[in-house]
């Protein structure tokens, strides 16, 4: 293990680590610093596209834990992938990174405090096997390949035959040598899923491994049901959360590593639109299962996202007009961020109700005539609550369960049930209305990266409208 990886792991276990300490570790390696800044400037991690030129600025823009996690990921991936890495190493490393992203997002979903420890434990869960494929000579590697082919479902037995010890024992030994006792304990606990954090590590790792055999397998269906039970949603919503985390892992892995590590992670772009049908596929005849495939799902377009954010940033300084601002906003959220339905609802009739001003997405055209939600101080709904709180909300997660009572039946009749984003639009101190976005057409789960971009568009919209009002 490199000194940089060791020091980053040490900082990960410290509750008092400072920005200066983190910067000192990363700045020892110019190549590592460059890659951390590159990831920090990517649209996926930094949807606001605020230019990041220093480690300290990266901490301000995307957060201390995120920078530390990126630094650890990059240094570990580069250390293992140096030279001419074997396919077995790249495949296992991609699976480990994919599992770590799944586990971290699950931890975030259920508000576990130890998100970074969960990410690291999942990333290092197969450290012993990773170290073997990274360091083994040709003869040792060939013997291991033969042993694994003889025992494809028992990798631990194969490793004992070749090495005299199991991969699990090698992993725990390395973690102990690296003074990562707490991470080692979490890795051990994950073997029996003992406790919420350990269960999250186990699920993340299992999802990444099972995905390689296909999204429609019975094993993946079972994992989706386990995730549903953990985070408190329906199985099809849990499956969409899994798919969103996979897309995030593909993007981030492609930016972190020297090679295209993201290419080893299973793709999600050719999936049935009806996820409930996917989760019940084992009970359907084959010809019926195939019939659920429909039109391609809307996917985020990072080039469109970048262009829309840049244009809105320019318009916040040199305003053009309201129509151009709102058109850029709606196209950026729909085509760039990949939100299937978006609505800007403004206060109308002496601020007594919300009416749809702009909409985009399949089936939203009638909203501009029909959507009419009362705004009353005596009966607070989620629209007026978001405006009063002056903050963006992600409704429909376990963390936001207390807000479900603010979604009136009238709103459910118009928009349906499930997750959605909502945020206030403010021009200075003046309340304009709220921005709404969801994925109700396909039923896919919303992602953390979409929420970050949604918040950034909200801020820029307010800045643009404020600039227009000052010009007037």
C-alpha positions in Angstrom: 0.0 0.0 0.0 1.3 3.4 -0.9 2.0 6.0 1.8 -0.7 8.3 0.2 -3.4 5.5 0.5 -2.3 4.8 4.0 -2.6 8.5 5.1 -5.9 8.9 3.3 -7.3 5.9 5.1 -6.0 7.3 8.4 -7.7 10.6 7.7 -10.9 8.7 6.9 -10.9 7.3 10.5 -10.2 10.7 12.1 -13.2 12.8 13.2 -10.9 15.9 13.5 -9.1 15.8 10.2 -8.7 19.3 8.7 -8.8 20.6 5.1 -5.1 21.4 5.5 -4.2 17.9 6.5 -6.1 16.5 3.5 -4.5 19.0 1.1 -1.1 18.1 2.4 -1.6 14.4 1.7 -3.0 14.9 -1.8 -0.5 17.6 -2.9 2.5 15.2 -2.4 1.5 13.5 -5.7 1.0 15.9 -8.6 -0.7 13.3 -10.7 -3.1 12.4 -7.9 -3.9 16.1 -7.3 -4.6 16.6 -11.0 -7.0 13.7 -11.1 -8.9 14.7 -7.9 -9.4 18.2 -9.4 -10.5 16.7 -12.7 -13.1 14.6 -10.9 -14.1 17.6 -8.8 -14.7 19.6 -12.0 -16.8 16.9 -13.7 -20.4 17.5 -14.3 -21.4 14.5 -12.3 -19.7 15.6 -9.1 -20.0 19.3 -9.6 -23.2 20.0 -11.6 -22.9 23.7 -11.0 -19.7 23.7 -13.0 -18.0 26.0 -10.5 -14.3 26.0 -11.5 -12.2 24.2 -9.0 -8.4 24.9 -9.2 -7.3 24.0 -5.6 -8.0 21.2 -3.2 -9.3 23.6 -0.6 -11.7 25.0 -3.2 -12.8 21.5 -4.1 -13.7 20.9 -0.4 -15.9 24.1 -0.4 -17.7 23.1 -3.7 -18.3 19.4 -3.3 -17.5 18.7 0.4 -14.6 17.4 2.6 -15.8 13.8 2.7 -16.4 13.7 -1.1 -12.9 15.0 -1.8 -11.3 12.5 0.7 -13.3 9.7 -0.9 -12.3 10.7 -4.4 -8.6 11.0 -3.4 -8.7 7.5 -1.8 -10.5 6.0 -4.8 -8.1 7.5 -7.3 -4.9 6.6 -5.4 -6.1 3.0 -4.7 -7.3 2.4 -8.3 -4.1 3.8 -9.9 -1.9 1.9 -7.5 -3.6 -1.4 -8.4 -3.9 -0.7 -12.1 -0.4 0.3 -12.8 1.5 -1.6 -15.5 -0.6 -4.0 -17.6 -3.4 -5.1 -15.3 -5.0 -8.5 -15.8 -8.6 -8.7 -16.8 -9.4 -10.4 -13.5 -8.0 -7.4 -11.6 -9.9 -4.9 -13.6 -13.2 -6.8 -13.4 -12.9 -7.3 -9.6 -11.8 -3.7 -9.1 -14.8 -2.4 -11.1 -17.1 -4.6 -9.1 -15.6 -3.4 -5.8 -16.0 0.3 -6.9 -19.6 -0.4 -8.1 -20.5 -2.1 -4.8 -18.9 0.8 -2.8 -21.1 3.3 -4.7 -24.2 1.2 -4.2 -23.5 0.8 -0.4 -22.7 4.5 0.1 -25.9 5.6 -1.6 -27.9 3.1 0.4 -26.3 4.5 3.6 -27.2 8.0 2.5 -30.7 6.9 1.7 -31.4 5.7 5.3 -29.3 8.5 6.9 -26.5 6.3 8.3 -23.7 8.5 9.8 -20.8 6.3 8.7 -21.2 6.7 4.9 -17.5 7.0 4.2 -16.6 4.0 6.4 -19.2 2.0 4.5 -17.8 3.1 1.1 -14.2 2.2 2.2 -15.3 -1.2 3.7 -17.1 -2.2 0.5 -14.3 -0.9 -1.7 -11.8 -3.0 0.3 -14.0 -6.0 1.0 -12.1 -8.1 -1.6 -8.7 -6.5 -0.9 -7.0 -9.9 -0.6 -8.0 -11.0 -4.0 -7.3 -7.6 -5.5 -3.8 -7.7 -4.1 -3.2 -11.2 -5.5 -4.2 -10.3 -9.1 -2.1 -7.1 -8.8 1.1 -8.8 -7.5 1.0 -12.5 -8.7 3.5 -13.7 -11.3 2.3 -15.5 -14.4 2.6 -19.0 -13.0 0.7 -18.1 -9.8 -2.0 -16.4 -11.8 -2.4 -19.4 -14.1 -2.7 -21.8 -11.1 -5.4 -19.6 -9.6 -7.3 -19.4 -12.9 -7.3 -23.3 -13.1 -8.4 -23.5 -9.4 -11.2 -21.0 -9.9 -12.5 -22.9 -13.0 -12.5 -26.1 -10.9 -14.4 -24.4 -8.1 -16.4 -21.5 -9.7 -18.8 -21.1 -6.8 -16.1 -21.4 -4.0 -13.4 -18.8 -4.5 -12.3 -19.3 -0.9 -11.5 -23.0 -1.5 -9.7 -22.1 -4.7 -7.5 -19.5 -2.9 -6.7 -22.0 -0.1 -5.5 -24.5 -2.7 -3.2 -22.0 -4.4 -2.1 -19.7 -1.5 -2.7 -21.9 1.6 -5.1 -19.2 2.9 -8.4 -17.8 1.9 -8.9 -14.4 0.2 -11.0 -13.4 3.2 -8.2 -14.1 5.6 -5.8 -12.3 3.4 -8.1 -9.3 3.3 -8.4 -9.1 7.1 -4.7 -9.6 7.5 -3.9 -6.7 5.1 -6.4 -4.4 6.8 -4.9 -5.3 10.2 -1.4 -4.6 8.9 -2.7 -1.2 7.6 -4.1 -0.4 11.1 -7.6 -0.4 9.8 -9.2 -2.3 12.6 -12.6 -0.6 12.5 -12.9 -1.1 8.7 -11.8 -4.7 9.1 -14.5 -5.2 11.8 -17.1 -3.8 9.4 -15.8 -6.1 6.6 -16.1 -9.1 8.9 -19.5 -8.1 10.1 -20.7 -7.7 6.5 -20.1 -11.5 6.0 -23.1 -12.1 8.3 -24.8 -8.7 7.7 -24.7 -8.0 11.4 -26.1 -4.5 11.9 -27.4 -1.7 9.5 -23.9 -0.6 8.3 -22.7 -4.1 7.8 -25.9 -5.0 6.0 -25.4 -2.0 3.7 -21.9 -3.2 2.8 -23.1 -6.7 2.1 -26.0 -5.5 -0.1 -23.8 -3.1 -2.1 -21.3 -5.8 -2.7 -23.9 -8.4 -3.6 -25.7 -6.0 -6.0 -22.4 -5.3 -7.9 -21.6 -9.0 -8.2 -25.1 -10.1 -9.2 -25.5 -7.4 -11.8 -22.8 -9.1 -13.8 -25.2 -12.0 -14.4 -28.0 -9.7 -15.6 -30.6 -7.3 -14.2 -33.5 -9.7 -14.6 -32.2 -12.7 -12.7 -34.0 -14.1 -9.7 -31.0 -13.2 -7.5 -31.3 -9.6 -8.5 -35.0 -9.6 -7.8 -34.4 -10.9 -4.3 -31.8 -8.2 -3.7 -34.2 -5.5 -4.9 -36.7 -6.8 -2.4 -34.1 -6.7 0.4 -33.2 -3.1 -0.6 -36.9 -2.2 -0.6 -37.2 -3.5 3.0 -34.1 -1.6 4.1 -35.0 1.8 2.7 -38.8 1.5 3.0 -40.0 1.7 -0.6 -41.6 -0.6 -3.1 -39.4 -3.2 -4.9 -39.6 -1.4 -8.3 -38.5 1.9 -6.7 -35.7 0.0 -5.0 -34.6 -1.4 -8.3 -34.6 2.1 -9.8 -32.4 3.3 -6.9 -30.0 0.4 -7.7 -29.9 1.4 -11.4 -29.3 5.0 -10.6 -26.3 4.1 -8.4 -25.0 1.9 -11.2 -25.1 4.9 -13.6 -23.3 7.0 -11.1 -20.6 4.4 -10.6 -20.0 4.1 -14.3 -19.5 7.9 -14.7 -17.3 8.3 -11.6 -15.2 5.2 -12.3 -14.6 6.4 -15.9 -13.2 9.7 -14.5 -11.2 8.3 -11.6 -9.1 5.6 -13.2 -6.4 5.6 -15.8 -8.2 3.0 -17.9 -11.9 2.9 -18.6 -12.8 1.0 -15.4 -16.4 2.1 -15.9 -16.5 -0.2 -19.0 -16.4 -3.2 -16.7 -19.6 -2.2 -14.9 -22.9 -3.6 -16.4 -24.9 -1.1 -18.4 -28.5 -0.1 -17.5 -29.6 1.6 -20.7 -31.4 -1.5 -22.2 -34.0 -2.3 -19.6 -37.7 -2.9 -19.6 -39.7 0.3 -18.9 -42.0 -1.5 -16.5 -39.8 -2.4 -13.5 -42.6 -4.2 -11.7 -42.7 -6.6 -14.7 -38.9 -7.0 -14.4 -39.2 -7.9 -10.7 -41.8 -10.5 -11.6 -40.1 -11.9 -14.6 -39.5 -15.3 -13.2 -43.3 -15.8 -13.0 -43.9 -14.8 -16.7 -43.6 -16.9 -19.8 -40.5 -15.8 -21.8 -42.6 -14.3 -24.7 -44.6 -12.2 -22.2 -41.5 -11.0 -20.4 -40.0 -9.7 -23.6 -43.2 -7.8 -24.5 -42.7 -5.2 -21.7 -39.7 -3.6 -23.6 -40.9 -0.2 -24.8 -39.4 3.1 -26.0 -35.9 4.0 -24.7 -35.7 5.6 -21.3 -34.7 9.3 -21.0 -31.1 9.4 -19.9 -29.1 12.4 -18.6 -27.1 14.2 -21.3 -24.0 15.7 -19.7 -23.2 17.9 -22.7 -26.7 19.4 -22.6 -26.5 19.8 -18.8 -23.2 21.6 -19.1 -24.4 23.9 -21.9 -27.6 24.8 -20.1 -25.9 25.6 -16.8 -23.3 27.8 -18.6 -26.0 29.7 -20.5 -28.0 30.3 -17.3 -24.9 31.5 -15.5 -24.3 34.0 -18.3 -27.9 35.1 -18.2 -27.7 35.7 -14.5 -25.1 38.4 -15.3 -26.4 39.6 -18.7 -30.2 39.0 -18.6 -32.1 38.4 -21.9 -35.8 37.8 -21.2 -38.0 35.5 -19.1 -39.0 33.2 -21.9 -35.4 32.4 -22.8 -34.5 31.9 -19.2 -37.4 29.5 -18.6 -36.8 27.6 -21.9 -33.2 27.0 -20.9 -34.3 25.9 -17.4 -36.8 23.4 -18.6 -34.6 21.9 -21.4 -31.7 21.7 -19.0 -33.7 19.8 -16.4 -35.5 17.5 -18.8 -32.8 16.8 -21.5 -29.7 17.5 -19.4 -30.5 16.2 -15.9 -32.8 13.5 -17.3 -35.9 14.4 -15.3 -38.9 13.0 -17.1 -41.5 15.6 -16.0 -40.7 19.1 -14.9 -43.1 22.0 -13.9 -42.6 25.6 -12.8 -45.6 26.5 -10.7 -45.9 30.2 -9.9 -48.0 32.1 -7.3 -51.1 33.6 -8.9 -54.3 35.3 -7.9 -52.8 37.5 -5.2 -50.6 34.6 -4.1 -53.6 32.5 -3.2 -52.8 29.5 -5.5 -50.0 27.8 -7.5 -50.6 27.6 -11.3 -48.4 25.8 -13.8 -46.4 28.4 -15.8 -44.0 26.1 -17.8 -44.1 22.3 -18.1 -42.1 19.7 -20.1 -42.3 15.9 -20.4 -44.7 13.3 -21.6 -48.3 13.9 -20.5 -47.7 17.3 -18.9 -49.3 19.5 -21.6 -52.7 19.8 -19.8 -51.0 20.9 -16.6 -50.8 24.5 -17.7 -54.6 24.6 -17.9 -55.6 22.2 -15.2 -53.0 22.4 -12.4 -54.4 24.7 -9.6 -53.2 24.2 -6.0 -54.4 26.4 -3.3 -51.9 28.2 -1.2 -53.2 28.7 2.4 -51.4 29.6 5.6 -54.0 27.5 7.5 -53.5 24.4 5.4 -49.8 24.0 4.4 -49.0 21.8 1.5 -45.6 20.7 0.2 -45.5 23.5 -2.4 -46.1 26.3 0.1 -43.9 24.5 2.7 -40.9 24.5 0.3 -41.4 28.2 -0.5 -41.6 29.0 3.2 -38.5 26.9 4.1 -36.5 28.4 1.2 -34.8 25.1 0.5 -34.9 22.3 -2.1 -36.6 19.0 -0.9 -36.3 15.4 -2.0 -39.7 14.0 -1.1 -40.5 10.3 -1.0 -37.3 9.0 0.7 -37.1 7.5 4.2 -35.4 10.6 5.4 -38.3 12.8 4.3 -41.1 10.6 5.5 -42.4 13.4 7.8 -43.3 15.5 4.7 -45.6 12.9 3.2 -48.6 14.3 5.1 -48.1 17.6 3.2 -48.8 16.0 -0.1 -52.6 16.5 -0.5 -54.8 14.0 -2.4 -55.6 16.7 -5.0 -51.9 16.9 -5.8 -51.6 13.0 -5.9 -54.6 13.0 -8.3 -52.7 15.3 -10.7 -49.1 14.1 -10.3 -49.4 10.5 -9.0 -47.4 8.9 -6.2 -43.7 8.4 -5.7 -40.5 10.4 -5.4 -40.1 14.0 -6.5 -37.9 17.1 -6.2 -39.4 20.5 -5.2 -37.6 23.8 -4.7 -38.5 27.4 -4.2 -37.9 30.0 -6.9 -36.9 33.3 -5.4 -35.9 36.5 -7.1 -34.0 38.1 -4.3 -36.5 38.1 -1.4 -39.5 37.9 -3.7 -41.4 34.6 -3.8 -42.0 33.5 -7.4 -43.2 29.9 -7.1 -41.7 26.4 -7.0 -39.9 24.1 -9.3 -41.1 20.4 -9.5 -39.4 17.4 -11.1 -40.0 13.6 -11.1 -39.4 10.3 -12.9 -43.1 9.1 -12.8 -43.2 8.0 -16.5 -40.8 5.1 -16.0 -41.0 4.9 -12.2 -37.3 5.1 -11.9 -35.7 6.4 -8.7 -34.2 9.9 -8.5 -30.5 10.1 -7.8 -28.3 12.3 -5.7 -26.5 13.7 -8.8 -29.9 14.7 -10.2 -30.8 16.4 -7.0 -27.5 18.4 -6.9 -28.1 19.6 -10.5 -31.8 20.4 -9.7 -30.7 22.6 -6.8 -28.1 24.4 -9.0 -30.7 25.1 -11.7 -33.0 26.5 -9.0 -30.4 28.9 -7.7 -29.5 30.1 -11.2 -33.2 30.6 -12.1 -33.6 32.8 -9.1 -30.4 34.7 -10.0 -31.7 35.2 -13.6 -35.1 36.4 -12.5 -33.6 38.8 -10.0 -31.3 40.2 -12.6 -34.3 40.7 -15.0 -36.2 42.5 -12.2 -33.3 44.9 -11.5 -33.0 45.7 -15.2 -36.7 46.5 -15.4 
